[in-house]
Amino acid sequence: MMIDSVFVDSNIWLYAFLDKQDKQKQLIAQNIVQTQNIIVSVQIINEVCYQLYRNKIFSEDELKRLIAGFYEKYQIIGLEQDILIAATELRKNRKFSFWDSLIVACALKTSCSVLYSEDMQHGFIIDQLQIINPFL
């Protein structure tokens, strides 16, 4: 049986890595990021690294290991021209924010069935993709 791919927004990753916030959210996030068939965009890796570095949570060496771990464990997608163009259409037609449109475009490009995000509209469906806030 083929397991559908899922896309995980940066806020979920941060809950999984940080232990200074809501323990229930941390547990849910850790369960999500341990599932199979996760797709991650370079944008998400950048956002996660920026927050961990900016808040002095991870050192440069820890960030190197984190980045290597993303590439070893997950499928990584770049922000290629077709994704950037698709993101402009999502902003125009669906009124997504700039950054959210890039995330949704990546999830659609990789045929993900679920996008886990705390920041987007829970239950929203676009094509085959459903946005789910796992903390509700």
N, CA, C and O atoms as a GROMACS GRO file, in nm:
protein
  544
    1MET      N    1   0.083  -0.119   0.000
    1MET     CA    2   0.000   0.000   0.000
    1MET      C    3   0.088   0.125   0.000
    1MET      O    4   0.182   0.136   0.079
    2MET      N    5   0.058   0.219  -0.088
    2MET     CA    6   0.134   0.344  -0.098
    2MET      C    7   0.082   0.443   0.005
    2MET      O    8  -0.038   0.467   0.014
    3ILE      N    9   0.172   0.501   0.082
    3ILE     CA   10   0.135   0.602   0.180
    3ILE      C   11   0.144   0.738   0.112
    3ILE      O   12   0.246   0.770   0.050
    4ASP      N   13   0.038   0.818   0.123
    4ASP     CA   14   0.039   0.951   0.063
    4ASP      C   15   0.147   1.036   0.128
    4ASP      O   16   0.176   1.024   0.246
    5SER      N   17   0.205   1.124   0.047
    5SER     CA   18   0.305   1.216   0.098
    5SER      C   19   0.237   1.331   0.172
    5SER      O   20   0.125   1.371   0.140
    6VAL      N   21   0.308   1.382   0.272
    6VAL     CA   22   0.258   1.496   0.349
    6VAL      C   23   0.365   1.604   0.350
    6VAL      O   24   0.485   1.577   0.340
    7PHE      N   25   0.319   1.727   0.363
    7PHE     CA   26   0.405   1.843   0.372
    7PHE      C   27   0.388   1.902   0.510
    7PHE      O   28   0.276   1.911   0.560
    8VAL      N   29   0.497   1.942   0.573
    8VAL     CA   30   0.492   1.990   0.711
    8VAL      C   31   0.547   2.132   0.716
    8VAL      O   32   0.661   2.157   0.678
    9ASP      N   33   0.464   2.226   0.764
    9ASP     CA   34   0.501   2.366   0.773
    9ASP      C   35   0.603   2.387   0.885
    9ASP      O   36   0.616   2.303   0.974
   10SER      N   37   0.674   2.498   0.879
   10SER     CA   38   0.783   2.525   0.974
   10SER      C   39   0.736   2.530   1.119
   10SER      O   40   0.810   2.490   1.209
   11ASN      N   41   0.614   2.577   1.143
   11ASN     CA   42   0.568   2.585   1.282
   11ASN      C   43   0.559   2.448   1.347
   11ASN      O   44   0.584   2.435   1.467
   12ILE      N   45   0.524   2.347   1.271
   12ILE     CA   46   0.515   2.211   1.324
   12ILE      C   47   0.657   2.161   1.358
   12ILE      O   48   0.678   2.102   1.464
   13TRP      N   49   0.752   2.185   1.268
   13TRP     CA   50   0.890   2.146   1.295
   13TRP      C   51   0.942   2.213   1.422
   13TRP      O   52   1.008   2.149   1.504
   14LEU      N   53   0.913   2.341   1.438
   14LEU     CA   54   0.963   2.412   1.555
   14LEU      C   55   0.904   2.355   1.684
   14LEU      O   56   0.975   2.339   1.783
   15TYR      N   57   0.775   2.323   1.684
   15TYR     CA   58   0.717   2.258   1.801
   15TYR      C   59   0.786   2.125   1.829
   15TYR      O   60   0.807   2.088   1.945
   16ALA      N   61   0.822   2.052   1.724
   16ALA     CA   62   0.888   1.922   1.742
   16ALA      C   63   1.027   1.937   1.802
   16ALA      O   64   1.070   1.852   1.880
   17PHE      N   65   1.099   2.044   1.767
   17PHE     CA   66   1.237   2.062   1.812
   17PHE      C   67   1.249   2.133   1.946
   17PHE      O   68   1.346   2.112   2.019
   18LEU      N   69   1.152   2.216   1.980
   18LEU     CA   70   1.163   2.297   2.101
   18LEU      C   71   1.087   2.233   2.216
   18LEU      O   72   0.981   2.175   2.198
   19ASP      N   73   1.142   2.245   2.335
   19ASP     CA   74   1.073   2.187   2.449
   19ASP      C   75   1.036   2.290   2.554
   19ASP      O   76   1.013   2.256   2.670
   20LYS      N   77   1.030   2.417   2.514
   20LYS     CA   78   0.993   2.522   2.607
   20LYS      C   79   0.847   2.567   2.591
   20LYS      O   80   0.806   2.664   2.654
   21GLN      N   81   0.772   2.499   2.508
   21GLN     CA   82   0.634   2.537   2.484
   21GLN      C   83   0.539   2.426   2.528
   21GLN      O   84   0.577   2.336   2.603
   22ASP      N   85   0.421   2.434   2.482
   22ASP     CA   86   0.314   2.340   2.513
   22ASP      C   87   0.359   2.196   2.485
   22ASP      O   88   0.390   2.160   2.371
   23LYS      N   89   0.362   2.114   2.590
   23LYS     CA   90   0.409   1.974   2.577
   23LYS      C   91   0.317   1.892   2.488
   23LYS      O   92   0.364   1.803   2.416
   24GLN      N   93   0.187   1.919   2.492
   24GLN     CA   94   0.093   1.846   2.407
   24GLN      C   95   0.121   1.873   2.259
   24GLN      O   96   0.122   1.781   2.177
   25LYS      N   97   0.143   2.001   2.226
   25LYS     CA   98   0.176   2.035   2.088
   25LYS      C   99   0.309   1.974   2.047
   25LYS      O  100   0.324   1.929   1.933
   26GLN      N  101   0.404   1.972   2.138
   26GLN     CA  102   0.533   1.912   2.107
   26GLN      C  103   0.518   1.764   2.074
   26GLN      O  104   0.577   1.716   1.977
   27LEU      N  105   0.439   1.692   2.152
   27LEU     CA  106   0.419   1.550   2.129
   27LEU      C  107   0.350   1.524   1.995
   27LEU      O  108   0.390   1.436   1.920
   28ILE      N  109   0.247   1.603   1.965
   28ILE     CA  110   0.177   1.590   1.836
   28ILE      C  111   0.273   1.617   1.721
   28ILE      O  112   0.277   1.542   1.624
   29ALA      N  113   0.351   1.725   1.732
   29ALA     CA  114   0.446   1.762   1.627
   29ALA      C  115   0.553   1.654   1.609
   29ALA      O  116   0.588   1.620   1.496
   30GLN      N  117   0.603   1.600   1.718
   30GLN     CA  118   0.704   1.494   1.708
   30GLN      C  119   0.649   1.370   1.641
   30GLN      O  120   0.718   1.304   1.563
   31ASN      N  121   0.524   1.337   1.669
   31ASN     CA  122   0.462   1.223   1.602
   31ASN      C  123   0.448   1.247   1.452
   31ASN      O  124   0.470   1.156   1.372
   32ILE      N  125   0.414   1.368   1.414
   32ILE     CA  126   0.399   1.401   1.272
   32ILE      C  127   0.532   1.389   1.199
   32ILE      O  128   0.540   1.326   1.093
   33VAL      N  129   0.638   1.448   1.255
   33VAL     CA  130   0.766   1.450   1.183
   33VAL      C  131   0.835   1.314   1.182
   33VAL      O  132   0.936   1.296   1.114
   34GLN      N  133   0.783   1.219   1.256
   34GLN     CA  134   0.839   1.084   1.254
   34GLN      C  135   0.766   0.993   1.156
   34GLN      O  136   0.799   0.875   1.144
   35THR      N  137   0.666   1.047   1.086
   35THR     CA  138   0.592   0.966   0.989
   35THR      C  139   0.673   0.952   0.861
   35THR      O  140   0.773   1.020   0.841
   36GLN      N  141   0.628   0.862   0.777
   36GLN     CA  142   0.695   0.837   0.649
   36GLN      C  143   0.642   0.934   0.544
   36GLN      O  144   0.537   0.996   0.560
   37ASN      N  145   0.717   0.945   0.435
   37ASN     CA  146   0.676   1.020   0.316
   37ASN      C  147   0.653   1.169   0.342
   37ASN      O  148   0.557   1.227   0.291
   38ILE      N  149   0.739   1.229   0.421
   38ILE     CA  150   0.732   1.374   0.442
   38ILE      C  151   0.815   1.442   0.335
   38ILE      O  152   0.926   1.398   0.302
   39ILE      N  153   0.760   1.549   0.281
   39ILE     CA  154   0.832   1.632   0.185
   39ILE      C  155   0.856   1.767   0.250
   39ILE      O  156   0.768   1.824   0.314
   40VAL      N  157   0.978   1.818   0.233
   40VAL     CA  158   1.019   1.944   0.294
   40VAL      C  159   1.076   2.033   0.185
   40VAL      O  160   1.151   1.987   0.099
   41SER      N  161   1.040   2.159   0.187
   41SER     CA  162   1.098   2.253   0.091
   41SER      C  163   1.219   2.323   0.154
   41SER      O  164   1.232   2.330   0.276
   42VAL      N  165   1.305   2.374   0.068
   42VAL     CA  166   1.419   2.450   0.118
   42VAL      C  167   1.371   2.572   0.196
   42VAL      O  168   1.438   2.616   0.290
   43GLN      N  169   1.257   2.626   0.159
   43GLN     CA  170   1.200   2.739   0.233
   43GLN      C  171   1.174   2.699   0.378
   43GLN      O  172   1.205   2.776   0.470
   44ILE      N  173   1.117   2.582   0.400
   44ILE     CA  174   1.087   2.536   0.536
   44ILE      C  175   1.217   2.516   0.614
   44ILE      O  176   1.227   2.556   0.730
   45ILE      N  177   1.316   2.454   0.550
   45ILE     CA  178   1.445   2.435   0.618
   45ILE      C  179   1.503   2.570   0.657
   45ILE      O  180   1.553   2.588   0.768
   46ASN      N  181   1.498   2.666   0.566
   46ASN     CA  182   1.548   2.801   0.595
   46ASN      C  183   1.475   2.864   0.712
   46ASN      O  184   1.538   2.920   0.802
   47GLU      N  185   1.342   2.857   0.712
   47GLU     CA  186   1.264   2.918   0.819
   47GLU      C  187   1.295   2.854   0.955
   47GLU      O  188   1.311   2.924   1.055
   48VAL      N  189   1.304   2.722   0.957
   48VAL     CA  190   1.332   2.651   1.082
   48VAL      C  191   1.472   2.689   1.132
   48VAL      O  192   1.489   2.721   1.250
   49CYS      N  193   1.570   2.684   1.044
   49CYS     CA  194   1.707   2.718   1.084
   49CYS      C  195   1.716   2.862   1.133
   49CYS      O  196   1.783   2.891   1.232
   50TYR      N  197   1.651   2.952   1.063
   50TYR     CA  198   1.654   3.093   1.103
   50TYR      C  199   1.599   3.111   1.244
   50TYR      O  200   1.660   3.180   1.326
   51GLN      N  201   1.486   3.050   1.273
   51GLN     CA  202   1.426   3.065   1.406
   51GLN      C  203   1.512   3.000   1.515
   51GLN      O  204   1.527   3.057   1.623
   52LEU      N  205   1.567   2.885   1.488
   52LEU     CA  206   1.651   2.818   1.586
   52LEU      C  207   1.781   2.895   1.611
   52LEU      O  208   1.830   2.898   1.724
   53TYR      N  209   1.835   2.956   1.507
   53TYR     CA  210   1.958   3.034   1.520
   53TYR      C  211   1.930   3.170   1.584
   53TYR      O  212   2.001   3.213   1.675
   54ARG      N  213   1.826   3.237   1.536
   54ARG     CA  214   1.791   3.372   1.585
   54ARG      C  215   1.762   3.371   1.734
   54ARG      O  216   1.798   3.465   1.805
   55ASN      N  217   1.699   3.266   1.781
   55ASN     CA  218   1.663   3.255   1.922
   55ASN      C  219   1.770   3.185   2.005
   55ASN      O  220   1.748   3.148   2.120
   56LYS      N  221   1.888   3.167   1.943
   56LYS     CA  222   2.003   3.108   2.011
   56LYS      C  223   1.972   2.971   2.072
   56LYS      O  224   2.016   2.939   2.182
   57ILE      N  225   1.894   2.893   1.998
   57ILE     CA  226   1.856   2.760   2.044
   57ILE      C  227   1.953   2.656   1.988
   57ILE      O  228   1.988   2.559   2.056
   58PHE      N  229   1.995   2.675   1.862
   58PHE     CA  230   2.090   2.585   1.798
   58PHE      C  231   2.217   2.663   1.763
   58PHE      O  232   2.211   2.778   1.720
   59SER      N  233   2.332   2.598   1.782
   59SER     CA  234   2.460   2.654   1.738
   59SER      C  235   2.475   2.626   1.588
   59SER      O  236   2.394   2.556   1.528
   60GLU      N  237   2.579   2.682   1.528
   60GLU     CA  238   2.605   2.657   1.387
   60GLU      C  239   2.628   2.507   1.362
   60GLU      O  240   2.580   2.453   1.263
   61ASP      N  241   2.700   2.441   1.452
   61ASP     CA  242   2.724   2.297   1.435
   61ASP      C  243   2.594   2.218   1.444
   61ASP      O  244   2.574   2.122   1.370
   62GLU      N  245   2.506   2.258   1.535
   62GLU     CA  246   2.376   2.190   1.545
   62GLU      C  247   2.292   2.213   1.420
   62GLU      O  248   2.222   2.123   1.375
   63LEU      N  249   2.300   2.334   1.364
   63LEU     CA  250   2.227   2.364   1.240
   63LEU      C  251   2.281   2.278   1.125
   63LEU      O  252   2.203   2.228   1.044
   64LYS      N  253   2.412   2.261   1.118
   64LYS     CA  254   2.470   2.175   1.014
   64LYS      C  255   2.414   2.033   1.024
   64LYS      O  256   2.377   1.973   0.923
   65ARG      N  257   2.409   1.980   1.146
   65ARG     CA  258   2.356   1.845   1.166
   65ARG      C  259   2.207   1.839   1.132
   65ARG      O  260   2.160   1.741   1.074
   66LEU      N  261   2.134   1.943   1.168
   66LEU     CA  262   1.991   1.948   1.137
   66LEU      C  263   1.968   1.948   0.986
   66LEU      O  264   1.885   1.872   0.936
   67ILE      N  265   2.041   2.032   0.916
   67ILE     CA  266   2.027   2.040   0.770
   67ILE      C  267   2.062   1.906   0.706
   67ILE      O  268   1.989   1.857   0.620
   68ALA      N  269   2.172   1.846   0.749
   68ALA     CA  270   2.210   1.714   0.697
   68ALA      C  271   2.102   1.612   0.725
   68ALA      O  272   2.072   1.527   0.641
   69GLY      N  273   2.042   1.619   0.843
   69GLY     CA  274   1.934   1.527   0.880
   69GLY      C  275   1.812   1.542   0.791
   69GLY      O  276   1.751   1.443   0.751
   70PHE      N  277   1.776   1.665   0.760
   70PHE     CA  278   1.664   1.688   0.668
   70PHE      C  279   1.691   1.616   0.535
   70PHE      O  280   1.605   1.546   0.483
   71TYR      N  281   1.811   1.636   0.481
   71TYR     CA  282   1.844   1.580   0.350
   71TYR      C  283   1.859   1.428   0.354
   71TYR      O  284   1.836   1.361   0.253
   72GLU      N  285   1.897   1.373   0.467
   72GLU     CA  286   1.910   1.227   0.479
   72GLU      C  287   1.776   1.158   0.494
   72GLU      O  288   1.755   1.049   0.440
   73LYS      N  289   1.684   1.221   0.567
   73LYS     CA  290   1.561   1.152   0.605
   73LYS      C  291   1.441   1.184   0.516
   73LYS      O  292   1.352   1.100   0.500
   74TYR      N  293   1.437   1.302   0.457
   74TYR     CA  294   1.317   1.347   0.386
   74TYR      C  295   1.346   1.381   0.241
   74TYR      O  296   1.461   1.402   0.202
   75GLN      N  297   1.240   1.386   0.162
   75GLN     CA  298   1.251   1.435   0.024
   75GLN      C  299   1.249   1.587   0.030
   75GLN      O  300   1.159   1.646   0.090
   76ILE      N  301   1.347   1.651  -0.032
   76ILE     CA  302   1.359   1.797  -0.031
   76ILE      C  303   1.323   1.850  -0.168
   76ILE      O  304   1.365   1.795  -0.270
   77ILE      N  305   1.244   1.957  -0.170
   77ILE     CA  306   1.206   2.021  -0.296
   77ILE      C  307   1.253   2.166  -0.293
   77ILE      O  308   1.238   2.237  -0.194
   78GLY      N  309   1.311   2.208  -0.406
   78GLY     CA  310   1.358   2.346  -0.420
   78GLY      C  311   1.247   2.436  -0.472
   78GLY      O  312   1.138   2.390  -0.507
   79LEU      N  313   1.277   2.562  -0.476
   79LEU     CA  314   1.181   2.660  -0.527
   79LEU      C  315   1.216   2.691  -0.672
   79LEU      O  316   1.281   2.791  -0.703
   80GLU      N  317   1.172   2.603  -0.760
   80GLU     CA  318   1.200   2.617  -0.903
   80GLU      C  319   1.099   2.712  -0.967
   80GLU      O  320   1.001   2.751  -0.905
   81GLN      N  321   1.124   2.748  -1.091
   81GLN     CA  322   1.041   2.846  -1.162
   81GLN      C  323   0.894   2.806  -1.163
   81GLN      O  324   0.808   2.891  -1.139
   82ASP      N  325   0.863   2.680  -1.190
   82ASP     CA  326   0.722   2.641  -1.198
   82ASP      C  327   0.651   2.656  -1.063
   82ASP      O  328   0.532   2.686  -1.058
   83ILE      N  329   0.723   2.634  -0.955
   83ILE     CA  330   0.664   2.653  -0.822
   83ILE      C  331   0.642   2.801  -0.793
   83ILE      O  332   0.538   2.840  -0.739
   84LEU      N  333   0.739   2.882  -0.829
   84LEU     CA  334   0.725   3.027  -0.808
   84LEU      C  335   0.608   3.083  -0.889
   84LEU      O  336   0.533   3.168  -0.840
   85ILE      N  337   0.592   3.036  -1.012
   85ILE     CA  338   0.480   3.080  -1.096
   85ILE      C  339   0.347   3.032  -1.037
   85ILE      O  340   0.250   3.107  -1.031
   86ALA      N  341   0.344   2.906  -0.993
   86ALA     CA  342   0.221   2.852  -0.931
   86ALA      C  343   0.186   2.932  -0.805
   86ALA      O  344   0.069   2.956  -0.777
   87ALA      N  345   0.288   2.973  -0.731
   87ALA     CA  346   0.263   3.052  -0.609
   87ALA      C  347   0.199   3.187  -0.643
   87ALA      O  348   0.114   3.235  -0.568
   88THR      N  349   0.239   3.247  -0.755
   88THR     CA  350   0.177   3.374  -0.794
   88THR      C  351   0.030   3.355  -0.825
   88THR      O  352  -0.053   3.440  -0.792
   89GLU      N  353  -0.003   3.242  -0.888
   89GLU     CA  354  -0.144   3.212  -0.919
   89GLU      C  355  -0.224   3.190  -0.790
   89GLU      O  356  -0.339   3.233  -0.780
   90LEU      N  357  -0.164   3.122  -0.692
   90LEU     CA  358  -0.232   3.100  -0.565
   90LEU      C  359  -0.258   3.232  -0.492
   90LEU      O  360  -0.363   3.250  -0.433
   91ARG      N  361  -0.162   3.323  -0.498
   91ARG     CA  362  -0.182   3.453  -0.434
   91ARG      C  363  -0.294   3.530  -0.504
   91ARG      O  364  -0.377   3.593  -0.440
   92LYS      N  365  -0.294   3.524  -0.637
   92LYS     CA  366  -0.394   3.597  -0.716
   92LYS      C  367  -0.533   3.537  -0.700
   92LYS      O  368  -0.630   3.610  -0.679
   93ASN      N  369  -0.544   3.405  -0.712
   93ASN     CA  370  -0.675   3.340  -0.715
   93ASN      C  371  -0.728   3.297  -0.579
   93ASN      O  372  -0.850   3.292  -0.559
   94ARG      N  373  -0.641   3.265  -0.486
   94ARG     CA  374  -0.683   3.211  -0.356
   94ARG      C  375  -0.652   3.303  -0.240
   94ARG      O  376  -0.689   3.276  -0.126
   95LYS      N  377  -0.583   3.413  -0.269
   95LYS     CA  378  -0.552   3.514  -0.168
   95LYS      C  379  -0.463   3.462  -0.055
   95LYS      O  380  -0.474   3.507   0.059
   96PHE      N  381  -0.374   3.367  -0.088
   96PHE     CA  382  -0.275   3.322   0.010
   96PHE      C  383  -0.171   3.430   0.030
   96PHE      O  384  -0.148   3.512  -0.059
   97SER      N  385  -0.107   3.431   0.147
   97SER     CA  386   0.006   3.522   0.169
   97SER      C  387   0.123   3.478   0.080
   97SER      O  388   0.121   3.369   0.024
   98PHE      N  389   0.222   3.562   0.069
   98PHE     CA  390   0.337   3.531  -0.015
   98PHE      C  391   0.402   3.400   0.028
   98PHE      O  392   0.420   3.310  -0.054
   99TRP      N  393   0.437   3.388   0.156
   99TRP     CA  394   0.509   3.270   0.204
   99TRP      C  395   0.420   3.146   0.203
   99TRP      O  396   0.466   3.037   0.168
  100ASP      N  397   0.295   3.161   0.242
  100ASP     CA  398   0.204   3.046   0.240
  100ASP      C  399   0.182   2.995   0.097
  100ASP      O  400   0.168   2.875   0.075
  101SER      N  401   0.178   3.086   0.002
  101SER     CA  402   0.158   3.042  -0.138
  101SER      C  403   0.274   2.956  -0.185
  101SER      O  404   0.253   2.862  -0.262
  102LEU      N  405   0.394   2.986  -0.142
  102LEU     CA  406   0.509   2.904  -0.179
  102LEU      C  407   0.500   2.765  -0.116
  102LEU      O  408   0.532   2.665  -0.181
  103ILE      N  409   0.455   2.759   0.008
  103ILE     CA  410   0.439   2.630   0.077
  103ILE      C  411   0.333   2.546   0.007
  103ILE      O  412   0.355   2.428  -0.020
  104VAL      N  413   0.218   2.606  -0.021
  104VAL     CA  414   0.110   2.533  -0.086
  104VAL      C  415   0.152   2.489  -0.226
  104VAL      O  416   0.121   2.377  -0.267
  105ALA      N  417   0.221   2.575  -0.300
  105ALA     CA  418   0.267   2.539  -0.435
  105ALA      C  419   0.362   2.420  -0.430
  105ALA      O  420   0.355   2.332  -0.515
  106CYS      N  421   0.450   2.416  -0.332
  106CYS     CA  422   0.542   2.301  -0.317
  106CYS      C  423   0.464   2.175  -0.284
  106CYS      O  424   0.491   2.068  -0.339
  107ALA      N  425   0.368   2.186  -0.194
  107ALA     CA  426   0.289   2.068  -0.156
  107ALA      C  427   0.210   2.017  -0.275
  107ALA      O  428   0.199   1.896  -0.295
  108LEU      N  429   0.154   2.107  -0.355
  108LEU     CA  430   0.079   2.064  -0.473
  108LEU      C  431   0.171   2.003  -0.578
  108LEU      O  432   0.137   1.902  -0.639
  109LYS      N  433   0.286   2.063  -0.599
  109LYS     CA  434   0.381   2.013  -0.699
  109LYS      C  435   0.423   1.869  -0.669
  109LYS      O  436   0.445   1.790  -0.761
  110THR      N  437   0.434   1.836  -0.541
  110THR     CA  438   0.480   1.703  -0.501
  110THR      C  439   0.364   1.608  -0.472
  110THR      O  440   0.385   1.500  -0.418
  111SER      N  441   0.242   1.649  -0.509
  111SER     CA  442   0.122   1.566  -0.495
  111SER      C  443   0.096   1.521  -0.352
  111SER      O  444   0.049   1.409  -0.329
  112CYS      N  445   0.127   1.606  -0.256
  112CYS     CA  446   0.096   1.575  -0.117
  112CYS      C  447  -0.055   1.574  -0.097
  112CYS      O  448  -0.128   1.650  -0.163
  113SER      N  449  -0.101   1.490  -0.008
  113SER     CA  450  -0.245   1.487   0.023
  113SER      C  451  -0.276   1.573   0.145
  113SER      O  452  -0.390   1.616   0.162
  114VAL      N  453  -0.176   1.598   0.229
  114VAL     CA  454  -0.196   1.674   0.353
  114VAL      C  455  -0.085   1.776   0.369
  114VAL      O  456   0.032   1.747   0.343
  115LEU      N  457  -0.123   1.895   0.412
  115LEU     CA  458  -0.029   1.998   0.454
  115LEU      C  459  -0.060   2.027   0.600
  115LEU      O  460  -0.166   2.081   0.631
  116TYR      N  461   0.032   1.992   0.689
  116TYR     CA  462   0.015   2.022   0.831
  116TYR      C  463   0.066   2.162   0.858
  116TYR      O  464   0.182   2.194   0.832
  117SER      N  465  -0.023   2.248   0.911
  117SER     CA  466   0.015   2.385   0.943
  117SER      C  467  -0.076   2.438   1.053
  117SER      O  468  -0.197   2.414   1.053
  118GLU      N  469  -0.017   2.510   1.144
  118GLU     CA  470  -0.094   2.576   1.249
  118GLU      C  471  -0.146   2.710   1.200
  118GLU      O  472  -0.242   2.764   1.255
  119ASP      N  473  -0.083   2.765   1.095
  119ASP     CA  474  -0.110   2.902   1.054
  119ASP      C  475  -0.208   2.919   0.938
  119ASP      O  476  -0.248   3.031   0.908
  120MET      N  477  -0.246   2.811   0.873
  120MET     CA  478  -0.336   2.823   0.758
  120MET      C  479  -0.475   2.771   0.794
  120MET      O  480  -0.495   2.712   0.901
  121GLN      N  481  -0.569   2.794   0.706
  121GLN     CA  482  -0.710   2.760   0.732
  121GLN      C  483  -0.730   2.608   0.741
  121GLN      O  484  -0.715   2.536   0.643
  122HIS      N  485  -0.764   2.562   0.860
  122HIS     CA  486  -0.786   2.420   0.884
  122HIS      C  487  -0.901   2.368   0.798
  122HIS      O  488  -1.007   2.430   0.790
  123GLY      N  489  -0.879   2.255   0.732
  123GLY     CA  490  -0.982   2.191   0.652
  123GLY      C  491  -0.990   2.240   0.509
  123GLY      O  492  -1.063   2.182   0.428
  124PHE      N  493  -0.917   2.346   0.476
  124PHE     CA  494  -0.921   2.399   0.340
  124PHE      C  495  -0.865   2.295   0.243
  124PHE      O  496  -0.761   2.234   0.269
  125ILE      N  497  -0.933   2.276   0.132
  125ILE     CA  498  -0.890   2.180   0.031
  125ILE      C  499  -0.866   2.253  -0.100
  125ILE      O  500  -0.949   2.332  -0.144
  126ILE      N  501  -0.752   2.227  -0.159
  126ILE     CA  502  -0.719   2.279  -0.291
  126ILE      C  503  -0.663   2.164  -0.371
  126ILE      O  504  -0.561   2.105  -0.335
  127ASP      N  505  -0.730   2.131  -0.481
  127ASP     CA  506  -0.698   2.013  -0.560
  127ASP      C  507  -0.702   1.890  -0.469
  127ASP      O  508  -0.803   1.864  -0.404
  128GLN      N  509  -0.592   1.814  -0.464
  128GLN     CA  510  -0.589   1.694  -0.381
  128GLN      C  511  -0.536   1.721  -0.240
  128GLN      O  512  -0.526   1.629  -0.159
  129LEU      N  513  -0.501   1.847  -0.210
  129LEU     CA  514  -0.433   1.883  -0.087
  129LEU      C  515  -0.532   1.936   0.018
  129LEU      O  516  -0.613   2.023  -0.011
  130GLN      N  517  -0.523   1.881   0.139
  130GLN     CA  518  -0.603   1.930   0.251
  130GLN      C  519  -0.511   1.988   0.357
  130GLN      O  520  -0.413   1.925   0.397
  131ILE      N  521  -0.543   2.110   0.403
  131ILE     CA  522  -0.466   2.173   0.509
  131ILE      C  523  -0.524   2.129   0.643
  131ILE      O  524  -0.645   2.140   0.666
  132ILE      N  525  -0.437   2.080   0.730
  132ILE     CA  526  -0.480   2.032   0.860
  132ILE      C  527  -0.399   2.097   0.970
  132ILE      O  528  -0.276   2.094   0.969
  133ASN      N  529  -0.470   2.156   1.066
  133ASN     CA  530  -0.406   2.205   1.189
  133ASN      C  531  -0.412   2.090   1.288
  133ASN      O  532  -0.520   2.061   1.341
  134PRO      N  533  -0.301   2.023   1.316
  134PRO     CA  534  -0.305   1.904   1.401
  134PRO      C  535  -0.330   1.934   1.548
  134PRO      O  536  -0.349   1.843   1.628
  135PHE      N  537  -0.330   2.063   1.585
  135PHE     CA  538  -0.345   2.099   1.725
  135PHE      C  539  -0.488   2.131   1.765
  135PHE      O  540  -0.515   2.161   1.881
  136LEU      N  541  -0.580   2.124   1.668
  136LEU     CA  542  -0.721   2.153   1.701
  136LEU      C  543  -0.787   2.033   1.767
  136LEU      O  544  -0.905   2.038   1.801
   0.00000   0.00000   0.00000
